[in-house]
Amino acid sequence: MGKLMLALIAAAFLAGCQTADDALNTGTTQTTVTGPAVSAVAGDMAGRLAEQIGSAETTTIKMKNDQSEFVTTLEASLKRWGYTFVADNKIGKDMKPVELAYAIDTIDGQVLAWVATPSIAISRAYRLRADGATPESPLSVMQRN
């Protein structure tokens, strides 16, 4: 099972390396993770991302909001960390928002979550539980140049 997880994480990173330009693919969520589990995953990923991307006072985030439960919860979690979001793609002249991409999927009772900016990508596997989700793997951090 551990080898399968490593293979999935490696595949997620390799998929991110195949982009034709500097733009991030803002994938939509295609999963059935809901309720306490999605809240636990989004909350943890928001906290880990906040540790990596810098001060909430100077960082504005732009992301595609498909109104899925994961995206709504991730945005709310990042707002609790103090981050602001670009509303309706209205970007001021002096504003350079950080573009945020995401993906979440389930496999064999686990959830694999991935959140990325142009400079960093993080991912982690979670074990689904009746009352939420708990981290099943260490946080994977990939720095981009």
Phi and psi restraints in degrees (value plus and minus 20) as a CYANA .aco file:
   2 GLY   PHI     -85.1   -45.1
   2 GLY   PSI     -58.5   -18.5
   3 LYS   PHI     -86.9   -46.9
   3 LYS   PSI     -55.6   -15.6
   4 LEU   PHI     -84.1   -44.1
   4 LEU   PSI     -62.8   -22.8
   5 MET   PHI     -83.3   -43.3
   5 MET   PSI     -64.3   -24.3
   6 LEU   PHI     -81.6   -41.6
   6 LEU   PSI     -59.5   -19.5
   7 ALA   PHI     -84.7   -44.7
   7 ALA   PSI     -60.7   -20.7
   8 LEU   PHI     -85.1   -45.1
   8 LEU   PSI     -62.8   -22.8
   9 ILE   PHI     -85.4   -45.4
   9 ILE   PSI     -63.4   -23.4
  10 ALA   PHI     -81.8   -41.8
  10 ALA   PSI     -61.4   -21.4
  11 ALA   PHI     -83.7   -43.7
  11 ALA   PSI     -58.1   -18.1
  12 ALA   PHI     -83.4   -43.4
  12 ALA   PSI     -61.9   -21.9
  13 PHE   PHI     -87.6   -47.6
  13 PHE   PSI     -62.7   -22.7
  14 LEU   PHI     -85.4   -45.4
  14 LEU   PSI     -55.7   -15.7
  15 ALA   PHI     -82.9   -42.9
  15 ALA   PSI     -56.0   -16.0
  16 GLY   PHI     -90.1   -50.1
  16 GLY   PSI     -42.1    -2.1
  17 CYS   PHI    -101.6   -61.6
  17 CYS   PSI     -27.4    12.6
  18 GLN   PHI    -117.9   -77.9
  18 GLN   PSI      -5.0    35.0
  19 THR   PHI     -93.8   -53.8
  19 THR   PSI     126.9   166.9
  20 ALA   PHI    -100.6   -60.6
  20 ALA   PSI     -40.6    -0.6
  21 ASP   PHI    -162.6  -122.6
  21 ASP   PSI    -187.3  -147.3
  22 ASP   PHI    -101.2   -61.2
  22 ASP   PSI     -26.8    13.2
  23 ALA   PHI     -91.5   -51.5
  23 ALA   PSI     125.9   165.9
  24 LEU   PHI    -109.8   -69.8
  24 LEU   PSI     125.4   165.4
  25 ASN   PHI    -102.6   -62.6
  25 ASN   PSI      97.0   137.0
  26 THR   PHI    -115.2   -75.2
  26 THR   PSI      59.5    99.5
  27 GLY   PHI     -86.3   -46.3
  27 GLY   PSI     135.6   175.6
  28 THR   PHI    -115.9   -75.9
  28 THR   PSI     142.1   182.1
  29 THR   PHI    -102.5   -62.5
  29 THR   PSI     114.1   154.1
  30 GLN   PHI    -148.2  -108.2
  30 GLN   PSI      51.1    91.1
  31 THR   PHI    -174.1  -134.1
  31 THR   PSI     150.6   190.6
  32 THR   PHI    -128.4   -88.4
  32 THR   PSI      -1.6    38.4
  33 VAL   PHI     -92.6   -52.6
  33 VAL   PSI     103.4   143.4
  34 THR   PHI    -161.4  -121.4
  34 THR   PSI     154.7   194.7
  35 GLY   PHI      37.3    77.3
  35 GLY   PSI    -154.2  -114.2
  36 PRO   PHI     -80.8   -40.8
  36 PRO   PSI     -51.5   -11.5
  37 ALA   PHI     -87.8   -47.8
  37 ALA   PSI     -67.2   -27.2
  38 VAL   PHI     -86.3   -46.3
  38 VAL   PSI     -54.1   -14.1
  39 SER   PHI     -85.2   -45.2
  39 SER   PSI     -62.3   -22.3
  40 ALA   PHI     -85.4   -45.4
  40 ALA   PSI     -64.1   -24.1
  41 VAL   PHI     -86.5   -46.5
  41 VAL   PSI     -69.7   -29.7
  42 ALA   PHI     -82.8   -42.8
  42 ALA   PSI     -60.3   -20.3
  43 GLY   PHI     -83.6   -43.6
  43 GLY   PSI     -63.4   -23.4
  44 ASP   PHI     -86.9   -46.9
  44 ASP   PSI     -65.1   -25.1
  45 MET   PHI     -84.4   -44.4
  45 MET   PSI     -56.8   -16.8
  46 ALA   PHI     -84.1   -44.1
  46 ALA   PSI     -63.7   -23.7
  47 GLY   PHI     -84.4   -44.4
  47 GLY   PSI     -61.7   -21.7
  48 ARG   PHI     -89.1   -49.1
  48 ARG   PSI     -56.8   -16.8
  49 LEU   PHI     -86.5   -46.5
  49 LEU   PSI     -60.9   -20.9
  50 ALA   PHI     -79.9   -39.9
  50 ALA   PSI     -52.7   -12.7
  51 GLU   PHI     -88.3   -48.3
  51 GLU   PSI     -43.1    -3.1
  52 GLN   PHI    -120.7   -80.7
  52 GLN   PSI     -52.3   -12.3
  53 ILE   PHI    -117.2   -77.2
  53 ILE   PSI     -24.5    15.5
  54 GLY   PHI      86.7   126.7
  54 GLY   PSI    -196.0  -156.0
  55 SER   PHI     -83.2   -43.2
  55 SER   PSI     115.9   155.9
  56 ALA   PHI     -88.5   -48.5
  56 ALA   PSI     -43.6    -3.6
  57 GLU   PHI     -89.6   -49.6
  57 GLU   PSI     -48.1    -8.1
  58 THR   PHI    -134.4   -94.4
  58 THR   PSI     -18.0    22.0
  59 THR   PHI    -136.1   -96.1
  59 THR   PSI     102.1   142.1
  60 THR   PHI    -128.5   -88.5
  60 THR   PSI     119.1   159.1
  61 ILE   PHI    -130.6   -90.6
  61 ILE   PSI     120.4   160.4
  62 LYS   PHI    -143.2  -103.2
  62 LYS   PSI     108.0   148.0
  63 MET   PHI    -171.4  -131.4
  63 MET   PSI     134.6   174.6
  64 LYS   PHI     -92.7   -52.7
  64 LYS   PSI     102.9   142.9
  65 ASN   PHI    -126.6   -86.6
  65 ASN   PSI      81.9   121.9
  66 ASP   PHI    -106.9   -66.9
  66 ASP   PSI      -9.5    30.5
  67 GLN   PHI      45.5    85.5
  67 GLN   PSI      -4.2    35.8
  68 SER   PHI     -93.5   -53.5
  68 SER   PSI     141.2   181.2
  69 GLU   PHI     -83.2   -43.2
  69 GLU   PSI     -58.3   -18.3
  70 PHE   PHI     -83.3   -43.3
  70 PHE   PSI     -67.2   -27.2
  71 VAL   PHI     -86.6   -46.6
  71 VAL   PSI     -63.4   -23.4
  72 THR   PHI     -80.4   -40.4
  72 THR   PSI     -62.6   -22.6
  73 THR   PHI     -91.7   -51.7
  73 THR   PSI     -59.0   -19.0
  74 LEU   PHI     -82.9   -42.9
  74 LEU   PSI     -65.0   -25.0
  75 GLU   PHI     -82.1   -42.1
  75 GLU   PSI     -64.7   -24.7
  76 ALA   PHI     -82.2   -42.2
  76 ALA   PSI     -59.6   -19.6
  77 SER   PHI     -85.7   -45.7
  77 SER   PSI     -62.6   -22.6
  78 LEU   PHI     -87.5   -47.5
  78 LEU   PSI     -54.7   -14.7
  79 LYS   PHI     -83.7   -43.7
  79 LYS   PSI     -57.2   -17.2
  80 ARG   PHI     -83.8   -43.8
  80 ARG   PSI     -47.9    -7.9
  81 TRP   PHI     -98.6   -58.6
  81 TRP   PSI     -26.4    13.6
  82 GLY   PHI      83.1   123.1
  82 GLY   PSI     -18.1    21.9
  83 TYR   PHI     -98.4   -58.4
  83 TYR   PSI     127.5   167.5
  84 THR   PHI    -127.6   -87.6
  84 THR   PSI     137.8   177.8
  85 PHE   PHI    -142.5  -102.5
  85 PHE   PSI     126.9   166.9
  86 VAL   PHI     -90.5   -50.5
  86 VAL   PSI     108.3   148.3
  87 ALA   PHI    -117.6   -77.6
  87 ALA   PSI     108.4   148.4
  88 ASP   PHI      34.6    74.6
  88 ASP   PSI      14.9    54.9
  89 ASN   PHI      36.5    76.5
  89 ASN   PSI       4.9    44.9
  90 LYS   PHI    -110.7   -70.7
  90 LYS   PSI      81.9   121.9
  91 ILE   PHI    -128.9   -88.9
  91 ILE   PSI     106.2   146.2
  92 GLY   PHI     -88.9   -48.9
  92 GLY   PSI     143.8   183.8
  93 LYS   PHI     -79.3   -39.3
  93 LYS   PSI     -60.4   -20.4
  94 ASP   PHI    -111.5   -71.5
  94 ASP   PSI     -19.2    20.8
  95 MET   PHI    -110.6   -70.6
  95 MET   PSI     112.2   152.2
  96 LYS   PHI    -146.7  -106.7
  96 LYS   PSI      63.9   103.9
  97 PRO   PHI     -89.8   -49.8
  97 PRO   PSI     134.2   174.2
  98 VAL   PHI    -107.2   -67.2
  98 VAL   PSI     101.7   141.7
  99 GLU   PHI     -98.8   -58.8
  99 GLU   PSI     109.9   149.9
 100 LEU   PHI    -135.3   -95.3
 100 LEU   PSI     106.3   146.3
 101 ALA   PHI    -132.4   -92.4
 101 ALA   PSI     139.5   179.5
 102 TYR   PHI    -173.9  -133.9
 102 TYR   PSI     140.0   180.0
 103 ALA   PHI    -177.4  -137.4
 103 ALA   PSI     127.2   167.2
 104 ILE   PHI    -168.2  -128.2
 104 ILE   PSI     116.9   156.9
 105 ASP   PHI    -173.5  -133.5
 105 ASP   PSI     141.5   181.5
 106 THR   PHI    -133.8   -93.8
 106 THR   PSI     128.7   168.7
 107 ILE   PHI    -176.6  -136.6
 107 ILE   PSI     107.4   147.4
 108 ASP   PHI      30.8    70.8
 108 ASP   PSI      24.2    64.2
 109 GLY   PHI      57.8    97.8
 109 GLY   PSI     -13.9    26.1
 110 GLN   PHI    -137.2   -97.2
 110 GLN   PSI     139.0   179.0
 111 VAL   PHI    -135.1   -95.1
 111 VAL   PSI     113.5   153.5
 112 LEU   PHI    -131.2   -91.2
 112 LEU   PSI      99.2   139.2
 113 ALA   PHI    -133.8   -93.8
 113 ALA   PSI     121.1   161.1
 114 TRP   PHI    -157.7  -117.7
 114 TRP   PSI     109.7   149.7
 115 VAL   PHI    -153.4  -113.4
 115 VAL   PSI     115.2   155.2
 116 ALA   PHI    -164.6  -124.6
 116 ALA   PSI     131.0   171.0
 117 THR   PHI    -139.4   -99.4
 117 THR   PSI     155.7   195.7
 118 PRO   PHI     -81.4   -41.4
 118 PRO   PSI     -41.1    -1.1
 119 SER   PHI    -127.7   -87.7
 119 SER   PSI     -33.8     6.2
 120 ILE   PHI    -172.3  -132.3
 120 ILE   PSI     127.6   167.6
 121 ALA   PHI    -152.8  -112.8
 121 ALA   PSI     115.9   155.9
 122 ILE   PHI    -145.8  -105.8
 122 ILE   PSI     129.0   169.0
 123 SER   PHI    -170.6  -130.6
 123 SER   PSI     138.5   178.5
 124 ARG   PHI    -182.2  -142.2
 124 ARG   PSI     127.0   167.0
 125 ALA   PHI    -117.6   -77.6
 125 ALA   PSI     124.9   164.9
 126 TYR   PHI    -149.0  -109.0
 126 TYR   PSI     127.0   167.0
 127 ARG   PHI    -114.7   -74.7
 127 ARG   PSI     105.7   145.7
 128 LEU   PHI     -93.7   -53.7
 128 LEU   PSI     119.1   159.1
 129 ARG   PHI    -153.0  -113.0
 129 ARG   PSI     144.3   184.3
 130 ALA   PHI     -82.4   -42.4
 130 ALA   PSI     -52.3   -12.3
 131 ASP   PHI    -123.7   -83.7
 131 ASP   PSI      -6.4    33.6
 132 GLY   PHI     129.1   169.1
 132 GLY   PSI    -157.8  -117.8
 133 ALA   PHI    -171.0  -131.0
 133 ALA   PSI     127.0   167.0
 134 THR   PHI    -145.1  -105.1
 134 THR   PSI     126.3   166.3
 135 PRO   PHI     -77.9   -37.9
 135 PRO   PSI     113.3   153.3
 136 GLU   PHI    -128.8   -88.8
 136 GLU   PSI     -36.2     3.8
 137 SER   PHI    -156.2  -116.2
 137 SER   PSI     143.1   183.1
 138 PRO   PHI     -87.0   -47.0
 138 PRO   PSI     139.9   179.9
 139 LEU   PHI     -90.2   -50.2
 139 LEU   PSI     110.1   150.1
 140 SER   PHI    -120.3   -80.3
 140 SER   PSI     105.3   145.3
 141 VAL   PHI    -141.5  -101.5
 141 VAL   PSI     107.1   147.1
 142 MET   PHI    -141.8  -101.8
 142 MET   PSI      98.7   138.7
 143 GLN   PHI    -104.5   -64.5
 143 GLN   PSI     117.2   157.2
 144 ARG   PHI    -132.7   -92.7
 144 ARG   PSI     127.6   167.6
